[in-house]
Amino acid sequence: MEELIEKAQNGDENAIEKLLSSYKPLVNKIARSYFLTGGDIEDLVQEGMIGLYKAIKTFKKGKTASFMTYAGTCIKNQIQTAVRIASSEKNMVLSTALPIERNDSFDDEEEEIEIVLPSPLPKPDEKVENKENFETITKQIVKSLSQLELKILISYLKGFNYSEIAQQNNISKKSVDNALSRIKTKLSFLKNQNN
């Protein structure tokens, strides 16, 4: 394995591909423990693959940690950073941006890409309406959830993984998973309000 890592660090594309392929199950396993605001599991896997690539490039043999341990740490760090960035208010415009759309009326040689972003500044009447809606929804959420479910939801939205939430609340990871399933069911009314 160390020989393969050394080849990858020296620019051997085949070695890099083999390592990325070999450790993708680890990336998938770690990514399933997180939630990305405005994204899905594939976005988390991509972030994890970036972390894996960084691990390949920066691993130093002879250290006490194995490559598997080092890669796991790099993958988690990359995913946690992505989750925190997506969850922060200062990136609200980026996480609510519309996707890039292709204009298919052009041939392959002269493609134009149109990027559509919402205005970052809400109108004054929208601010008042959004604040009222937020307060109403917050009251509905608090009313619908138990104290423990509310604590778990808040931690989950802050980007904590199942293990961290379980430790914070002195419960098992399975209890966290069950609570999040109940929360999703109880808050399904929010999806209907947005349609």
ABEGO torsion letter per residue (X at the ends): XAAAAAAAAAGBAAAAAAAAAAAAAAAAAAAAABBBBGBBAAAAAAAAAAAAAAAAAABBBGBABBAAAAAAAAAAAAAAAAAAAAABAAAAAAAABBBBBBBAABBAABBBBBBBBBBABBBAAAAAAAAAAAAAAAAAAAAABBAAAAAAAAAAAAGBBAAAAAAAAGBBAAAAAAAAAAAAAAAAAAAAAAX
